[in-house]
Amino acid sequence: MDSNYKPVAKTHLEKSQMGNETLLYNSENDKVTVLNKTAAAVWERCDGKHTIEQIAEDLRKAFNAPEDCDVASDVEAAIKTLREDGILE
């Protein structure tokens, strides 16, 4: 993925919480996506203002991830899945 890519979450999704999971309903494709706490944190930061690396750094701090943890690769994988599920622009 391009290092300057700034993902943008679709705004028309219906969001609900079920325990520790976030459910997103996309009426465009009639699909529900279930996000765990980490994936939801990625999705919430997809505001079109932050690159993958910036999102990864924010999550590293929020979750106290060790410095040797490759958070950027995990964020990139999550964003790829979010795009495939149709919840990003």
N, C-alpha and C positions, 0 to 999 in steps of 0.2 A: 504494500500500500504506500502511496505517496506520503512522504514525511510532512507535507504541508496540508494534508487532508484534514478537514475539520467536519466531522460527522454532525448531521442535524436530525434530531428525532422528529417524527411526524407529530403534528399537534392535535390531530383529530382522534387519537386513540383513547379508548375508555380504559381507565386504570382502576384496579381494585387490589386490595391486600387480602391474602389468605395466609395467616400465620406469618412465617418469615419470607413468604414468596410474594412477588408482585405479578399480577396478571394483567396483560395488555390485550385488549380486543381491537382488531383492525377490521372495520366494517367493509373496507375496500376488497379484502380477500376472504372475509368471514373466518379469520384465523385468530386463535388465542395463543399468545406466547407467554410462557411461565418463566419468570426470571428469579434466580436465587438472589441473595443479598448483594453479592459482588456484581453480578450481571446488571442488576437494577442500578447499582451505583455507577456503572459505566453508562447505561442508557440515560440516566439523569444528567450526566455531564455532556451529552451530545447536543450541544446548544449552538453549534456552528461557530463558536468562538475559540474552541480549544482543539489542539492537535492531539493525536494519539499519545504522543510523548507527554504532553501536558496533562492529559487525563490520567496516564499511568503514574506520573509523579504525584498527582493529587491523591490517587488511590493508595499509593505506597505510604503516604503520610497518614491517610485516614485509617488504614488497616495495620499500621505499624509493620509493614513488610520489610524483611531483611534487605539490605543493600544488594546482596548477590542474587536476589529473586528477580527473574526476568518478567516484570510486570507488564512492560510494553508489549511483549509477545502475547501475553494473556489478554490484554486489552484489544489488540489487533484481532485475535481470534474471536473474541466476543462481538466486536463490531462487524466482523464478517458474517457471523450468525445472525445478528440483528438485521443486517441488510438483506440476507437471504429470507428472513421471516417477514420482510416488508414493513418494518417499523422505523426505518430510517429513510430520509429523503434520498 
